[in-house]
Amino acid sequence: MAKQVVQPMEHFPMLAGCAIRLGQSRSPSLEQLAETTVLKLTGRTSANPLHPFRFMELPRELRRQILWHTDLVAPSVLEWDSNGDYYDPTRRLRPLGEWESMCCMRCTESGEACCCIVNHASFSSRQCICWRFPAALFHVNKEFKHHATKLFFSANQFLIWEDISLEHNHLQILATLLLLRRLPASALKYLRWLRFSFRKVLPDITLNTSSIPDPWQQAADMIHRHLVTSKLTIELDCKYQFRYKYGEARPEEEDRWNLYQTLASVFQSKGPFKDFFVHLGPFVDLPREEDSLRLDRERVLEKRIMGAGFNAVARDKYKNRGKSLYDIFLEQPPTFGPDGVRLNPRWRGEP
C-alpha cells in the first residue's frame, strides 16, 4: 500500500523540499521508503551511487569533527529513565524536556503535519532538530564503535532522576547504581558530566537521613573506581525535590539539611573531581529575604567535597548546566506561513 502511495510521485518535477509520512507509528521499512522517495524528489541521490566513502582513512581530528555534527552529540541534556530496558539503557535516554510524540515543528512547512523521524514512519528534507540515539553508528565496526562510544559519553551531559524511597526503614536510592551497572564498562571512563536530580521526598523518609543508602554508596564507589574523576563534573540537584500539594505535610528544614549532607557525603574522598555543584531547593518555611541560607549551605557542601578554596560560581556553576528542548526551541528563528501567521515557536510572542 505504501509503495502505491509514493509511486505517482516519481513523475513529479524536482522539488526544493519534501516531507512524507507513511505511518503514524515507527516502521523501519516505511521509514526507508519515505527517505528514499524524498531524496529522489529533491535530487539528493543518483541512479549510480558513489563508492563508499573511506571515512576511517581521514585524520583522527577530522573524523571527530564530522562525528560531532551527528546525533552522537545531543542538542540538550540527556535524561535517563530507570524504568526502561534493563539490558539496553540507551533506549531510555531522551532529551531533557521532551514529551511523548513531541514535534520540533521544523520538519515541514505546516504547523499541523508532523514528519519527525523520531515519532512516525516519515522523512523530511528539512532539518529536523529532534534527537534519537544513533544506534547504527555503534554497529559499523569495532574501531568506529570505539570512536562513537568515546564521543557520545564524553560530549553529552547526563541527568539521572533519583526517586528516594523508604524500604525496611532505610533510604533507597537506586537509579544511579542501575545505570552505571547497565552501561558498557568501556563507556564509563568517558563520562564527563553527571547530574543527579532528586524528586520529592516523603516527610517520613527524613527520619532516617543519617544513614547512607547502600546503593547510593555503591554508586559513588563505582564512580571512584571506574570513572576519570579529575575530568568529571557532578551536580546534586535538589531544586525540584520538594513540590507538595496544598495542605500536604512537609519535612522540617533541618531534616532536609541533614538529608542533603547525607547525599553529598558519599563523594568525600572519592575525587578529585573537576567540579562539584550543588543546587538546593528554596526553603519554603523561610521568608524570601532569608533565602541566603540556601546559598550558604550549597557552598558548604561544595567546599566539603572540593576544598575550602573552591568557588563554584567562578567555575560557571550556573552557566554550564546544559539546555532543555524548550531552551533550544526558543533559540530557533521563527518561521511563518504564507498568510504571515507564525508557525513556530508558537509559544513565543510576536516580534
Secondary structure, DSSP 8 states (H G I E B T S, - for coil): -HHHHHGGGGGS---S--EEEEESS--HHHHHHHHHHHHHHTT---SS------GGGS-HHHHHHHHHTSTTS-SS-EEE-TTS-SS-GGGGEEETT--TT---S-SSS-SS----TTTSEEEESS--------GGGGSS-HHHHHHHHHHHHHHS-EEEEE--EEETTEEE--HHHHHHHHS-HHHHTT--EEEEEE----GGGGGGTTS--HHHHHHHHHHHHHS-GGG-EEEEEETTS----TT-----HHHHHHHHHHHHHTTTTS---SEEEEEE---TTS-GGGTHHHHHHHHHHHHHHH-TT--TTTTTTTT-S---HHHHHHHS--EE-TTS-EEESTTS---
